[in-house]
């Protein structure tokens, strides 16, 4: 396995030009590595399945909601915002 090195420009050094590079220590990658690597549990998520579930849930909400009630609530909310704006501006 090859060793991964991270590099950065040493532009802060007055004696060196921007083409000079120095290796940067990354603990666990290129220095101070463990002799035995721990097993890390990784949660795998099926994004297409999650998306399908979300779309199905949204479609169910759209089909079962009372659109008149939604419209009226949105209108009341918008009217209250306008009245607050009118109070603030006058």
N, C-alpha and C positions, 0 to 999 in steps of 0.2 A: 504494500500500500504506500503510495507516495505521500509525502508530507506537504500539507497545504501551507503556503506562506502568504502573509498579507504585507503589502508594501505601501509606503507613503512617501511623498516627496519631501525632501529636506530643504525646502525653499527658505527656511528660517536661518540656515547657515550661510554666513556671508562669504565663506571661502569656497562654496560649492555651487554649481549651477543647478538648474531645475532638472537636469537629466540624471542626477544622482539619486539612487533609491536606497533605503535602509529597510531591513526586515523588521517587522513589528511583531512583538510577542503576543500570541493569542493563547491564553491558558487553556489547556485541554486539546488544542489543535496542533500547535507546533512546539509547545513546551509544557512540561509538567503533565504529561499524559498518564492516565491510569494504566496499570499493567493488565487489569481485568476490566473490560467494558461491562457496565451494568445494562441489563435488559430494561428497556423503557417501553411501557405500554402505550400504544398509539391508538387513539379512537379513529376508526375509519368511518366516514359518512358518505352515503350514496346520495350525492347532490341531486341527481335526476329524480330519485324517489322523493326526497324532501320537497323539491319544487312541485312535483305532481300533487303531493299532499296539500301544499299551500294553495295551489290553484284550485283544487277541489273544494277546499274550505272557503275560499273567497267566492267561488261560484255558488256554493250553498247559501252563503250569507246574502248574495245578490238576489237569489231566487226566493228566499223566505222573508226578506225584510219588507216592511211597509213603506214603499217609496213616497207616499204622500206625507207620512209622518217624518221621514228623513228630510224632505224638502221643507216642511214647516219648521222643523228644528234648525235647519241651516239658515232659513230666512230670519228666524228670531235671533239667532246668534249673530248674523250679519247686521241686523238692525241695532243690536246692543253695541256692537263695535262702532257703528256710525254715530250712535248717540254719545258714546264716550269721546269720540273724536270731536263732535260738535261742542261738548262741554269743555274740552281742553283748548280748543281753538277760539272760543268766544268768551 
